[in-house]
Amino acid sequence: MKENSTDPESSEDSPQLYESSLNIKKKKKTKEQITLIMENWARLHLVNYGWIPQFNEIIARYVNTYIFYLIERLITVSLNKNKVVLGGHWKDVQSLKFSPDGTKIVSVSGNQTIRLWDVASGKQMQKIILNSRLIDPARFSPDGTMIVFGLEDASIQLWDVNSWKQIKKLEGHSKMVGKCEFSPDGNAIVSCSCDKTIRLWNVKSGQTIKVLEGFPDIVADVEYSPDGNSIISISASAIEIWDVKSGERIQTLKGHSDEVVRARFSPDGRFVVSNSNGTILIWDRESGKIVNQWKGHFEHINDLQYFPDGQTLVSTYAERLRLWDVKTGMLIQQLKGHTGEIMGVDISPDGGTIATASEDETIRLWG
C-alpha cells in the first residue's frame, strides 16, 4: 500500500513541485530551440565565428529576451561579408529568377527591361527593352535554353537564351498576363491573367491546350506542382489546386481572411506555403489542413520561397529577408542590406545563394 506523505514539499500536488517541473520543461524546451537554431546556422554555412558548447548555455539563459536581437546582429554581420551587388537597372527591380544550373539570373525592372546576368562575374550578359510592361518574373525553361514572360498587352513571349531572340508570341488572354511558367518537363506553359482565367499552352505549337475559368476575381498567381500533374492558383483570398489533365478543381485551401499574395508548393509537393497580410501558413496538401502558421512580419510580404531541401523558407519584409525553420516556424536568420523594399527573392538550385530584387535598383546575392 502506498503511504500518504504529510510533507507538503513532497506532495505530488505541491505548487512548488509543479512550478519546478514546469521550469525544468521550459529550460529543456529552450535548450532544444537553441540547438535547432545552431543546427540551422551550421547547415546554411552562414556563421563565420568560432563556437564552443558553453555558448549554447549562455544564450539559453537569455533567449526569451534577446534571441531576435542576437540573431539579427550575428547573422547580419556574417552575411555582409559575403554580399554581392549587381547594378545596372535604373529603376526598381521587380523580380528575378535563377537559371536551372544556377549560373545565370534573369531580372525584370519597372522600366520595361529584362536583363540576363552571369552569376559568377556579376556582369550583365543581355538586355531586352520592351514596348509593354511586365507584371511578374521572367522564368527559364527546365533546360535553361528559353525564358518566358507575360505582358500588360495580354501576350506571352518566349525568347531563346543563346541567340537572345524571340521564338514565339502566345496570344489568347484578353487582359494583362500576370505570372507564367514552364511545366517541369518543359513541354507546356501555364499562365494567369486579369481576364479571370488560367491557360495551358503547348510550347512547340504555341497553341492553347486548356482554359480554366470561373474565378471570382483576377488570377494573381499560378504554379506547377513539382511532378507537373497539378497547378495551384490564387484569386483574391482563394487558393485552389487543379488537375492538369482534366482541368478540374481538386482542392480549395481555406484559412486566409485577406487577399493572398503568394502560394508555393514545397519541393517534394507534400505541402503548400502561402502568405497574406503579414501571416504565413503551411498547408498539408493531402488533407488541406493548416499544419503551421506564424507572424513575424509587421508589413506586407512581397515574396517567399522554399529552399531546395524544403527545410527552410525565406520571406521578404520591407528592406529585409527572414529565414524560417519550416518544421517549427522559428525565425532562424534576418538579413539586411537593401535600402529599398525587396520586391522578389529566389534561391539558387544548390541552396547556397539567395538573390533579391529591390526598389533600390539593385540585385543582391547572399551566400
C-alpha positions in Angstrom: 0.0 0.0 0.0 1.2 3.5 -0.9 1.9 5.8 2.0 0.4 9.3 2.1 3.1 11.9 2.8 2.3 14.7 5.1 5.2 16.8 3.9 3.9 19.5 1.6 7.2 19.7 -0.2 7.0 16.0 -1.2 3.3 16.0 -2.3 2.6 15.3 -5.9 0.1 18.2 -5.9 2.6 20.6 -4.3 2.6 24.0 -6.1 6.4 24.2 -5.6 7.0 20.9 -7.3 4.6 21.7 -10.1 6.3 25.0 -10.7 9.7 23.4 -10.5 8.6 20.8 -13.1 7.4 23.5 -15.4 10.6 25.4 -15.1 12.6 22.2 -16.0 10.4 21.6 -19.0 10.8 25.2 -20.1 14.6 25.1 -19.8 14.7 21.8 -21.7 12.5 23.3 -24.4 14.6 26.5 -24.6 17.8 24.4 -24.9 16.1 22.4 -27.7 15.2 25.6 -29.5 18.7 26.9 -29.2 20.1 23.6 -30.5 17.8 23.9 -33.5 19.0 27.4 -34.2 22.6 26.3 -34.0 22.0 23.4 -36.4 20.3 25.7 -38.9 23.2 28.2 -38.7 25.7 25.4 -39.3 23.7 23.9 -42.1 23.5 27.1 -44.1 27.2 27.9 -43.6 26.4 31.5 -42.7 28.2 31.9 -39.4 31.9 32.7 -39.6 32.6 32.9 -35.8 34.2 30.3 -33.6 31.9 28.4 -31.3 32.2 26.4 -28.1 29.4 24.3 -26.4 29.2 26.7 -23.4 27.8 29.4 -25.7 24.6 27.4 -26.1 24.1 27.5 -22.3 24.8 31.3 -22.2 22.3 32.0 -25.0 19.7 29.7 -23.4 19.7 31.8 -20.2 18.7 35.0 -22.1 16.9 33.6 -25.2 13.4 34.8 -24.2 14.6 38.4 -24.0 17.4 38.7 -26.6 17.0 35.9 -29.2 15.8 38.0 -32.1 18.3 40.7 -31.3 21.2 38.2 -31.2 20.1 36.5 -34.4 19.8 39.9 -36.3 23.2 41.1 -35.1 25.2 38.0 -35.6 23.7 37.0 -38.9 23.8 40.4 -40.5 27.5 40.9 -39.7 28.3 37.5 -41.2 26.3 38.0 -44.3 27.5 41.5 -45.1 31.0 39.9 -45.7 29.6 37.7 -48.5 27.2 40.1 -50.2 27.5 40.8 -54.0 25.6 43.7 -55.5 24.5 43.8 -59.2 23.8 47.2 -60.6 22.6 48.2 -64.0 18.9 48.7 -63.7 17.9 52.4 -63.5 14.5 51.8 -62.0 13.1 49.4 -59.3 14.0 45.7 -59.9 10.7 43.9 -59.5 11.6 40.2 -59.8 14.4 37.8 -60.6 15.0 34.1 -61.2 18.0 31.7 -61.3 18.6 29.5 -64.3 18.3 25.7 -63.6 22.1 25.4 -63.4 22.4 28.4 -61.2 24.9 30.2 -63.5 22.6 32.9 -64.7 19.9 35.2 -63.3 17.1 36.9 -65.3 15.7 40.1 -63.8 12.7 42.4 -64.6 12.7 46.1 -64.0 10.0 48.8 -63.7 11.4 50.5 -66.8 10.2 47.6 -69.0 13.5 45.9 -69.3 14.7 42.3 -68.9 18.3 41.7 -68.1 20.4 38.5 -68.1 23.3 38.2 -65.6 26.3 36.0 -65.2 26.3 35.0 -61.5 30.0 34.2 -61.2 31.2 37.6 -62.6 28.1 39.7 -61.7 28.2 41.1 -65.2 25.2 41.8 -67.5 25.1 39.4 -70.5 22.0 40.6 -72.3 19.1 43.1 -72.2 15.6 43.4 -73.7 13.7 46.7 -73.9 10.0 46.0 -74.3 7.1 48.1 -75.5 4.8 46.7 -72.8 5.1 46.4 -69.0 5.8 43.1 -67.3 4.0 42.2 -64.1 5.7 39.0 -62.8 9.1 37.3 -63.2 10.6 36.1 -66.5 11.3 32.4 -66.0 13.7 29.9 -67.5 12.7 26.6 -69.2 13.8 23.5 -67.3 16.7 23.0 -69.7 17.7 26.7 -69.4 17.5 27.4 -73.1 14.5 29.7 -73.1 12.8 32.3 -71.0 9.0 33.1 -70.8 7.2 36.2 -69.6 3.8 37.7 -69.7 3.0 41.3 -70.6 0.4 44.0 -69.9 -0.7 43.8 -73.6 -2.1 40.3 -72.8 0.6 38.5 -74.8 3.2 35.9 -73.7 6.7 35.9 -75.2 9.3 33.1 -75.5 12.9 34.0 -76.1 16.0 31.9 -76.9 18.7 32.5 -74.2 21.6 31.8 -76.5 20.6 33.9 -79.6 18.6 36.3 -77.4 15.9 36.4 -80.0 12.1 36.0 -79.7 11.0 32.5 -80.6 7.2 32.7 -80.2 4.4 35.1 -79.1 1.4 33.4 -77.5 -1.9 35.1 -77.7 -5.2 34.2 -76.2 -5.7 36.1 -73.0 -7.9 39.2 -73.3 -6.3 41.2 -70.5 -2.9 41.7 -68.8 -1.0 38.5 -68.2 0.4 38.0 -64.7 2.6 35.0 -64.0 3.6 32.3 -66.4 6.0 29.4 -66.2 7.1 26.2 -67.9 5.9 22.8 -66.8 8.6 20.6 -65.1 9.0 18.6 -68.4 9.3 21.8 -70.4 6.5 20.8 -72.9 3.8 23.2 -71.6 3.3 26.7 -70.1 0.8 27.8 -67.6 -0.3 31.4 -67.4 -2.8 33.5 -65.3 -4.5 36.8 -66.2 -6.6 39.7 -65.2 -9.2 38.2 -67.5 -10.0 35.7 -64.7 -8.7 32.7 -66.5 -5.7 30.3 -66.5 -4.4 29.0 -69.8 -2.3 25.9 -70.5 -0.2 26.2 -73.7 1.8 23.8 -75.9 5.3 25.1 -76.1 6.0 23.5 -79.5 2.9 24.7 -81.3 2.2 27.9 -79.2 -1.5 26.9 -79.1 -3.8 26.9 -76.1 -4.3 23.4 -74.7 -6.9 24.2 -72.0 -8.6 27.2 -70.4 -9.6 27.2 -66.7 -12.5 29.6 -65.9 -14.9 30.5 -63.1 -12.6 32.5 -60.8 -14.2 35.2 -58.6 -11.5 37.8 -59.4 -8.3 38.2 -61.3 -5.9 35.3 -61.1 -2.8 36.7 -59.4 -0.5 33.7 -59.2 -0.2 30.2 -60.6 2.4 27.5 -60.3 3.0 23.9 -61.3 3.5 21.2 -58.7 6.9 19.5 -58.8 5.5 16.4 -60.6 3.7 18.6 -63.1 0.3 16.9 -62.5 -1.3 19.8 -60.6 -1.3 23.6 -60.6 -2.0 25.9 -57.7 -3.8 29.3 -58.2 -4.6 32.4 -56.3 -7.7 34.6 -56.8 -8.4 37.1 -54.1 -8.5 35.1 -50.8 -9.0 31.7 -52.6 -6.2 29.2 -53.0 -7.1 26.3 -55.3 -5.4 23.2 -56.7 -6.3 21.9 -60.2 -5.7 18.7 -62.0 -3.7 19.5 -65.2 -5.0 16.6 -67.3 -8.8 17.1 -66.5 -8.7 20.8 -65.8 -10.9 20.1 -62.7 -10.6 21.8 -59.4 -9.4 19.1 -56.9 -8.9 21.2 -53.7 -9.6 24.5 -52.1 -7.5 25.7 -49.2 -9.4 28.0 -46.8 -7.8 29.8 -44.0 -6.8 33.3 -45.1 -9.2 36.1 -44.5 -7.3 38.7 -46.6 -6.1 38.7 -50.2 -3.4 36.0 -50.7 -0.2 37.3 -52.2 1.8 34.0 -52.9 1.2 30.2 -52.8 4.0 27.8 -53.4 4.4 24.0 -53.4 7.1 22.6 -51.3 10.0 20.9 -53.3 8.5 17.5 -52.6 5.0 18.6 -53.4 3.6 17.5 -50.0 3.0 21.0 -48.6 1.9 24.4 -49.7 3.1 27.7 -48.2 1.0 30.9 -48.6 1.0 34.4 -47.3 -1.5 37.2 -46.7 -1.3 40.4 -44.7 1.9 39.5 -42.8 0.8 35.9 -42.0 2.4 32.8 -43.4 0.5 29.5 -43.4 1.9 26.0 -44.2 -0.7 23.5 -45.5 -0.7 19.7 -45.8 -1.6 19.2 -49.4 -3.3 15.9 -49.0 -5.6 16.9 -46.1 -5.9 20.6 -46.9 -5.3 21.4 -43.2 -3.1 24.1 -41.8 -0.1 22.5 -40.1 1.9 25.6 -39.2 1.4 29.3 -39.1 3.4 32.2 -37.8 3.5 36.0 -37.7 6.9 37.7 -37.7 6.3 40.4 -40.3 4.7 43.7 -39.5 4.4 44.8 -43.1 3.4 43.4 -46.4 5.2 40.2 -47.6 6.0 40.6 -51.3 7.5 37.2 -51.9 8.5 33.9 -50.3 10.4 30.8 -51.4 11.3 27.3 -50.2 14.9 26.3 -50.1 15.6 23.3 -52.3 15.8 21.0 -49.3 12.3 22.0 -48.1 13.5 22.7 -44.5 13.9 26.4 -44.7 11.7 29.2 -46.0 12.7 32.7 -46.9 10.3 35.7 -47.0 10.6 39.4 -47.7 9.8 42.1 -45.2 10.3 45.8 -46.3 14.1 46.0 -46.8 14.8 42.7 -45.1 14.7 39.0 -45.6 13.7 36.5 -42.9 14.6 32.8 -42.9 12.3 30.4 -41.1 12.6 26.8 -40.0 9.6 25.1 -41.7 9.0 22.4 -39.1 8.9 24.7 -36.1 8.1 28.1 -37.5 11.0 29.6 -35.7 12.9 32.5 -37.1 16.5 31.4 -38.0 18.1 34.5 -39.5 17.3 38.0 -40.6 19.2 39.7 -43.5 19.7 43.4 -44.1 21.4 45.4 -46.7 18.9 46.9 -49.3 17.9 50.5 -48.9 14.6 50.0 -50.7 11.8 47.5 -50.3 12.6 43.9 -51.5 10.2 43.0 -54.3 11.4 39.5 -55.2 13.5 36.7 -53.9 14.9 33.4 -55.3 17.2 30.6 -54.2 19.9 29.0 -56.3 19.3 25.4 -57.2 22.0 24.2 -54.8 20.6 26.3 -52.0 23.8 28.1 -51.4 22.8 31.6 -52.7 19.8 33.9 -52.1 19.1 36.5 -54.8 17.0 39.6 -54.0 15.4 42.3 -56.2 14.7 45.7 -54.7 13.2 49.1 -55.2 16.7 50.5 -54.6 17.5 49.4 -58.3 19.9 46.7 -57.3 20.1 42.9 -57.1 21.9 41.4 -54.2 23.4 37.9 -53.8 23.7 36.5 -50.3 25.7 33.3 -49.5 
